[in-house]
Every structure is written in structure tokens, then in C-alpha cells.
Amino acid sequence: MNLVKHIATMAMVAFAAIAIGACNGNNEPDENPKLNHNLTLEVDIDNILSESAKVKVTHNGTSEDTWYGFLTSEVEKSEKLLIDEEVARYLASSAPTALRSTKSYVQILTNLTPGTTYKYIAFGLSEEGEVYGNYGALEFTTQGNSGDNGGGSGDNGEGGGGGGEVNGMRENSAWSVEYIGAGTLYEQNFDHIVKVTSVDKNPYLMTVVYATEWDPTQLRELANYVVADLKNYIDEFNDYYGSTYTIADWLFVGDGYDAFNLVPGYYKAVALGVDEKGEVTGLYAVSETFEVKEQTASAAFRAWLGNWDIVGNNEVTYTINLSNGLANKFFYMSYWEGDMDFVVQVDYNAELDALFFYSQTIQEDVNFGDYGYGDLYFLGLDRDGGLYTTESGDYGIAIGGILDGGQRAIVRYDDDSVQGYPFFDYMQFIADIDGKYYRLTNSELLQLPAAMNPAGGQVAVSPKVAERNVPTPLRTKVSRPRNHIHKVFNF
């Protein structure tokens, strides 16, 4: 993987916020000819946990089309009635800022109740309160005891027909796949380990799929996807480290163990036959359905939750919020650079009691107003003002921990295993518009290292953006990939 350095010299501002996805539904058009009655909104929801979920709204209109989205647990009511009630609340609140106009908007829904069914609805709405176009609505259930989401019977009756061939794939009775759970592998502790017991010499790879997505007729497609994904990773790894690994180095023969990053839900683990040339052999085996439950948040993890004043080395201060993403695993950070619309995932290392800030894609297809549409990233900038991107994957920017004196602080990420790894002095939102990179604000950036002090109360309101200047493109350099992370595949 190449970590590419760019020189950022100018800020861009005045963009529209991002929006969230929906399903289909219809409202009868208004008579107002100024409104786009062909507007159609779609809602999509993923990362459904016990107390949070990620919602995305998209629509087929333009930035002139305004819309409104809301969450409700009153799923028994008709969607039209729910929309009417929400419009009445909107008009009573006199809050036109609640309207969205972007074609793609993402939001993390928090403080949800475990085991509860919700519905997210998005619909066209003018500032005057006129409903128009085709609304989108999607129902989902959070993880929890009151309503297990995505569960299964636990049987393996769908495993491939007792050795019969389906679409060129045949169940191999010499393999037995089982979920082990937490354990130690390669002298490291992992939460989710899968074991394959094999009494033959056929090579294989392992993967995990959502139980609700298990479909034996799509196994050939799944196997091809897993192999292609691994080949891409090996190419990036070899390119970065100058090594000469092949897919044969990643195959298992005989008994094998592998570890996976899994969020709460129901899964099946699968062994897929692959030869040393990377060709799918057509053999497979599948585990029984297993459940991953969210852990109980530790006291150390909970101590990071809440509002923090981040005081930079240059005295610039941000007031941010850390909310629970997945207990003992990661947080959602909001209000970095004072922006409430963009949420950054921050990993948590329980052994170190530390936060890890990584580069990441925040949202694709964002409406940046006069600048057009582009993708938004959270990236690291070095002491020379250069920002870093990668062709794929992400890289470490900073670490948050507790110093010897008890002060919580964010310091630069320093990977001493890689010669010349950059010292990142800043973390910033960066827009990629037509292959050119721009900052979102002209304000002075917070410089690392930075102290973290409890803020309490409400998170500060987003500051006003500076006057727009002429945007200036950036130049480029390259950083290391993170370790290969197993994906959970949908068919």
C-alpha cells in the first residue's frame, strides 16, 4: 500500500450536511408546482447494535430539494400518520435548520433501547411545511434480549444438502467448522476465533457471513470474492514491505484457527477450498449459526464516554463528544473541528486503556455546495502541513491515553517498525473533489500533542465557518496499511 502525501494550502467551506438512506413509500403530491413531486428518498440502515445504528438517506433530486428525517418506535402507526404528526411538531418548533438538502446523509443513531423495533422515515418537506415527493421508510430492530435481531435456529440444515453439489460447490465431510469464541492465537488475545478440524489435505480459507445472508447457491460467488480480496491485500502488503508472499502462504491444511472482528449479531463460519494458485476448488463446510453478544462496558471504557475539551499544543481547543459505538471496542467521536454532522470511529484498546485514531472515509458523495459533490475523509497531517491518503485501507494517526500523572492526552502515532513513518501533528476532515484535496475550514487546526480534560455539560455549538477563499489543490506521499482485517460478507 502506498501512503500518499499531499500539501494542503487552502480551506474550503460552506458545504451542505450529509444525509441518510430510506426504503420506498409514497405521499400524494402537493399542488405547488415549485416543488419536485418526483423526489424519491431511500433509507438504508446498518451497523445495528443494542443501542446504536447507522442510517443513510439518499435521494434522486437536487440540492434545491429539502427533506426531513426522523426516528420513531411507533411502528404500528401508518407512515402517513407518523409523517403528519412529525410535520406538526416541525411547524410548532419553527426549526427550519432541521431540514436537509443533500443527496447523501449519514447519521449515527444513539441511545437506542436494546431489543426494540424502530422505523426511520425520510420525506420531502419545504420550509413552509409542505410534504412532497415519495418518502422512504425502513424498520429495524436493535440487538438485545427483547427481540433478537437476525437470529437463527442454530441448526446446520442449510449447509449444502449433505454433500450434494450446488452451483459447483460441494460440502466436504472431512471438514468441521466451529466457532470457539475468545482465546489466544499466535500469542495474541482475540474475542472471536473460528476452528476448522480437517482429516484430509485439501487447502482452504476461512470467512464469516451473516446468518440471515447465508445462501448455498451463492457460495461460488462468495469464494471468488474472498480470494480476490485476499489477493489484493497480499499485493499491497508485498508492495509496501518488499516481500514476496503468495496466496499459498495464507492457506490452511489440516486443522486451522483464524480470528475475526465481529459486531453483535448472528453468523455462520465457512471454510472454502482454495488451491495454491488461488483457484476455488469447489469444496466448502459451514458451522452452525452462532451469536455474538455485545460485551458489558468496562469501567475503563466508560471513563472515556462524554464531553472533552481537547487543548492542543498550540492552545487551540476543540470540545468533542465520545459516545458508545461498541462496548470495549470503539467509540463514535463527534464535534471534531466543531462539526456536529461528521462522526469519526475511534478504536479502543482494552489492554492499553487507550484510544486509536485512524484515517477513514467519513462519507461518499457529499454535497459541498458551489464546489459540487465529493468524498469526505478524516486524515492525518504532518508537521510540514502535508496530508496523507492511501489507495486503500487506513493508517494510524494518533493515540489517546493516560499519562503517568493521570492527565489524559492525545499524542502522535509513531510506528517505529516502519522507517520514515510520518509524525502526524494534526487530524482533519479533508474533501476529495474530482481528485483534488481541500480543507473544510480556514480556522487554525488543533496541534498534537493535546491534553484531554472533562468538559461536562453540552457540546459546544458548531462555530461559524470562515469566509470562502479560492481552493488550492494539494500534492502527494504514502503510509503503511493496517493489518488485514477480515470482512463479513453479504451475498
Stockholm file with secondary structure:
# STOCKHOLM 1.0

chainA/1-491         MNLVKHIATMAMVAFAAIAIGACNGNNEPDENPKLNHNLTLEVDIDNILSESAKVKVTHNGTSEDTWYGFLTSEVEKSEKLLIDEEVARYLASSAPTALRSTKSYVQILTNLTPGTTYKYIAFGLSEEGEVYGNYGALEFTTQGNSGDNGGGSGDNGEGGGGGGEVNGMRENSAWSVEYIGAGTLYEQNFDHIVKVTSVDKNPYLMTVVYATEWDPTQLRELANYVVADLKNYIDEFNDYYGSTYTIADWLFVGDGYDAFNLVPGYYKAVALGVDEKGEVTGLYAVSETFEVKEQTASAAFRAWLGNWDIVGNNEVTYTINLSNGLANKFFYMSYWEGDMDFVVQVDYNAELDALFFYSQTIQEDVNFGDYGYGDLYFLGLDRDGGLYTTESGDYGIAIGGILDGGQRAIVRYDDDSVQGYPFFDYMQFIADIDGKYYRLTNSELLQLPAAMNPAGGQVAVSPKVAERNVPTPLRTKVSRPRNHIHKVFNF
#=GR chainA/1-491 SS CCEEEEECCCBCCCCCCCBCCCCCCCCCCCSCTTSCTTCBEEEEEECCCSSCEEEEEEESSCTTCCEEEEEESCTTSCHHHHHHHHHHHHHHHTCGGGCBCCSEEEEEECSCCTTCEEEEEEEEECTTCCEEEEEEEEEEECSSTTSCSSCCCSCCTTSSSTTCEETTEEECTTEEEEEEEEEEETTEEEEEEEEEEESSCCCEEEEEEEGGGCCGGGHHHHHHHHHHHHHHHHHHHHHHHCCCCCGGGGCBCSSEEEECCCCSEEEEEEEEEECTTSCEEEEEEECCCEEECCCCCCHHHHTTCEEEEEEETTSCEEEEEEEEEETTTEEEEECGGGCSSCEEEEEEETTTTEEEEECEEEEEEEECGGGCEEEEEEEEEETTSEEEEESSSCCEEEEEEECTTSCEEEEECCCTTSTTCCCEEEEEEEEEETTEEEESCCSCCCCSSEEEEECCSSCCCCCCCCCCCCCCCCCCCCCCCCCCCCCEECC
#=GC SS_cons         CCEEEEECCCBCCCCCCCBCCCCCCCCCCCSCTTSCTTCBEEEEEECCCSSCEEEEEEESSCTTCCEEEEEESCTTSCHHHHHHHHHHHHHHHTCGGGCBCCSEEEEEECSCCTTCEEEEEEEEECTTCCEEEEEEEEEEECSSTTSCSSCCCSCCTTSSSTTCEETTEEECTTEEEEEEEEEEETTEEEEEEEEEEESSCCCEEEEEEEGGGCCGGGHHHHHHHHHHHHHHHHHHHHHHHCCCCCGGGGCBCSSEEEECCCCSEEEEEEEEEECTTSCEEEEEEECCCEEECCCCCCHHHHTTCEEEEEEETTSCEEEEEEEEEETTTEEEEECGGGCSSCEEEEEEETTTTEEEEECEEEEEEEECGGGCEEEEEEEEEETTSEEEEESSSCCEEEEEEECTTSCEEEEECCCTTSTTCCCEEEEEEEEEETTEEEESCCSCCCCSSEEEEECCSSCCCCCCCCCCCCCCCCCCCCCCCCCCCCCEECC
//
